[in-house]
Amino acid sequence: AKHLLHKDRRITDQEEIETVHEVSTLLTQSLDIDEIGEKVLDSVFSCIKSIDSSALLLVDQETGEFHQITARSKEHGKEFEMSYSRTIVNRVILEGKAVMMSDTSLAEETDLSESIISMRIKSVMCVPLISKTDVHGVIYVHSTSVPHGFSMSDLQLLSALSSPAALAIENALLYATHKRAEEALQKARNELEIRVKERSEELSQANALLKQEIA
């Protein structure tokens, strides 16, 4: 049954390499986090047909909190606040390793979060977005309709897609930091120019008053 569920999207190594290359090329064309997130989820949905919902979540490096960048659903489409298992996301971020639950009905109830039970999620995959040694976030996907909805080849493909995604996100974050620094520097220069102009005008007025007193 598991084999039959996936016969429509079996992928050869060559196809996988080509897919990852296409995604990598696509992601290098953007330095905008939101646009990168959209492109990543476009690729994920087109490659893994059994996904019902997916999200790209980023970690705040200072607080450790994570937040949704973008999400996609067959039911809701784009731009919605996705419900997901924070337990699984926390584990993936903490350990830096991918997690897959192919059939949640076979898992011990103590291993399932309340969200998985309440949303009746059948299958889950979550992979870390790692660039060098930093975990920037995760790609999280689940299926609510099909147990055994994901195979090991799905997990391998999602992990392969996460590598160029993580690099693109790191580049975008570095660019955003650089841009903020440039804007702050330009603001400081503008404020300095205003202060210099004010002081120069004050000095000119003082000189004018001195001339009047001398005269």
Buried (B, 14 or more C-beta within 10 A) or exposed (E): EEEEBBEEBEBEEEEBEEBBEEBBEBBEEBBEBEBBBBBBBBBBBEBBEBBBBBBBBBBEEEEEEBEBBBBBBEEEEEEBEBBBBEBBBBBBBEEEEBBBBBBBEEEEEEEBBEBBEEBEBBBBBBBBBBBEEBBBBBBBBBBBEBBBBBBEBBBBBBBBBBBBBBBBBBBBBEBEEEEEEEEEEEEEEEEEEEEEEEEEEEEEEEEEEEEEEEE
